[in-house]
Amino acid sequence: MDDTTPDLSRAPGAEDLAQRAADLAEQLPEALAPLAAVAYNYRWSWHPGAEDVFRAINPHRWELAGANPVKFLSDLWPSTKANASRDRALHEQIAQLSAELSAELTRPTGERPKTPGPIAYLCAEYGIHASLPLYAGGLGVLAGDTLKEASDRALPLVAVGLLYRRGYHHQRLDLSGRQLEYWVTSDPKSLPMARVSVGGEPLKLSLDVYGETTWFQVWRVDVGRVPLYLIDCEVPENDPVQRWYTARLYEGIRAIRLAQYALLGAGAARVLDALGIEPAVVHLNEGHPALAALELAAGEVARGASSEEALARTRERFVFTTHTPVPAGNETYSREELLGLLPDLPARLQLDGEAFLGLFRSVPEDPDAPAGMTQLALRCSRSRNGVSRLHGEVARSMWRPLFREARAEDEVPISHVTNAVHVPTFLSAPFRELFDRHLGAGWLARIQEPETWAPIADVPNEELWHARCAARAELISYVRRQSQLDRLERGEGIEYVRAAATALDAGALTLGFARRLATYKRVYLLVHDPDRVRRIFTGDPPVQLVVAGKAHPLDEDGKNALRDVFALKRASQELARRIVVLEDYDLAVGRQLVAGCDVWVNLPRRPLEASGTSGMKATFNGGLQLSVLDGWWAEAYDGTNGWAIPPADGLSAAEADAHDATCFYDLLEHEVLPLFHDRGEDGVPHRWCALVKAALLTCGPRFASARMLDDYVRRVYSPAAAREAMAPTG
Ligand SMILES: *Cc1c(COP(=O)(O)O)cnc(C)c1O
């Protein structure tokens, strides 16, 4: 990165955000006013203790506001403001928080990683905080974690996405355990965002989608030092269908979903241009935004380049991360769909229809070859990677037809950068305090160095166990409250509602299973053998399980599987005390679960879990994995740091299900549970603690997002990576 790289924090929208913060500050008494600026940058959400300051003002209203500080501060009662104004201790906390955060945001950037210039990061979803519902699952949370880590490292990165006014669906279960969906419209006015203006006028851009002028405005959200720009079609010029383009994430209507990808790709390219941001690197995080490459290439053609030159020049700037081998994540489209979406694009690229379509196909000249955004992204990027070592192999095999020069699978130019998690976002207070005590000052800045973690070996087991028990107790009181609410909304009998208040046992081995309920994640394996489940989960010593996850609204299999889990546990009072199904899995629920569970269960059908990241979050909170050897766990497991369900190659799907389920129950019954109850005279499970330490020592340095971002900077963003890249066929 050279000195000419613009300071992105001052890019358009910064003044609009500052104005909104100033407007909010004006409504607040002097003592609370500094919190307005804090509220308008998500940096507070990973600053230790920041949430406690908001909560101290009025804990109940903080909860009602969904932990959204803009809404919280805008809606305070006059009496609350008056009370807060009289609270000296609170004033000091607020002043300190505000000073710490502004110091963080203006910290000199001398040591930032070297990159060639601004990196534009494009993604269909962003999971930054529960109050900003623009994510469905792992892809979005990874994108959010990447933005936060880029901010922590002062990397010059700018992100573009879509402002889904209705977000992703919420989930309720009916009395039979059947998923019902509903959507909640969020109002930008009560969120930490501002509409971007350029030259004093609100920015208004357009794109011809399906041959009709579609208008959009742009919002800015600050994630620490990283600006996130969001495209929004909810403008008066658009008709109801066009407005719906940015209504819902992963919209069920195909034509709308495709229009979203046009906006996320070509639209994002126009946004960057209008903001005057010239990216040195464009990172396509998953294939959805791939049309950005063609829009930028069309710009080169307009400036006089041939289409070949334009595509080659564009490719020099683009890098691509593929996130899943599952077909639903690599959708394919007909020629009519692809030609109809942006009808003027082929001509702007000076390509005829066939040549244009060839860019999307696995085999360019084969009209029957599958055609989609993943192929386009692979073809238009100089660097391509999967998200774990195993997924790299799977992706090389899967996409080999695009790279005919590759004589063998290992020559297919797709590498891997294993995913990781933003630790401050997911670390519970007991473990943060433990690490603060033992890992030395500034350990977070050195998190990817193995030496940073070495002192873990010497932490007294008693202290480690104390932190685990505190984290578990916190989870159990959360689950009891949440579960009472779920049961009330569902309309259960009052006895059953009340029973939730005493469900689970603070001292019992607590398993967690929470993720999107995509079929390959196999939540149904949990109840594959109902008799055995009853025996294990009602036995002595006790073991308990918290399950959460949403199925896509069109995914009947996922919904049925969840209903089966629900029905099994609901049929027995004893099981209902030991197995809890929490509704409406999101970042707020997820953070609680990964913090509190002793064991994190993951049962994907190998090799379809490209990485998985929730298990990493559990690891940093002293949780242990009980998982199929897939995704990240296939490279993290070393025989001493958790439990693995070994691969059973050559089996049919049904046989593999039976094999993996049996393995899961066997490990749980014969290894995990006995180890948890193997206590010393001091009541501490010393061998269990040894396993937790092994997990932290082996995974701590490798699965924090600092390591991931360093890998991207060195191996992907750095221009040196371009020279190693092989151009794909066609
Ligand atoms: C981490 C996380 C995910 C991803 O978890 P996987 O293990 O990759 O399935 C999904 N949703 C939420 C809310 C998360 O926090």
PDBQT file of the ligand as one rigid body, heavy atoms in Angstrom, charges set to zero:
ROOT
HETATM    1  C1  LIG A 801     -20.808 -18.852  12.937  1.00  0.00    +0.000 C 
HETATM    2  C2  LIG A 801     -22.208 -18.779  12.525  1.00  0.00    +0.000 A 
HETATM    3  C3  LIG A 801     -22.677 -19.550  11.451  1.00  0.00    +0.000 A 
HETATM    4  C4  LIG A 801     -21.790 -20.508  10.705  1.00  0.00    +0.000 C 
HETATM    5  O1  LIG A 801     -21.693 -21.712  11.399  1.00  0.00    +0.000 OA
HETATM    6  P1  LIG A 801     -21.294 -23.056  10.680  1.00  0.00    +0.000 P 
HETATM    7  O2  LIG A 801     -20.620 -23.854  11.696  1.00  0.00    +0.000 OA
HETATM    8  O3  LIG A 801     -20.326 -22.657   9.590  1.00  0.00    +0.000 OA
HETATM    9  O4  LIG A 801     -22.516 -23.652  10.151  1.00  0.00    +0.000 OA
HETATM   10  C5  LIG A 801     -24.005 -19.455  11.104  1.00  0.00    +0.000 A 
HETATM   11  N1  LIG A 801     -24.839 -18.625  11.750  1.00  0.00    +0.000 NA
HETATM   12  C6  LIG A 801     -24.434 -17.878  12.782  1.00  0.00    +0.000 A 
HETATM   13  C7  LIG A 801     -25.415 -16.995  13.467  1.00  0.00    +0.000 C 
HETATM   14  C8  LIG A 801     -23.104 -17.918  13.198  1.00  0.00    +0.000 A 
HETATM   15  O5  LIG A 801     -22.701 -17.146  14.220  1.00  0.00    +0.000 OA
ENDROOT
TORSDOF 0
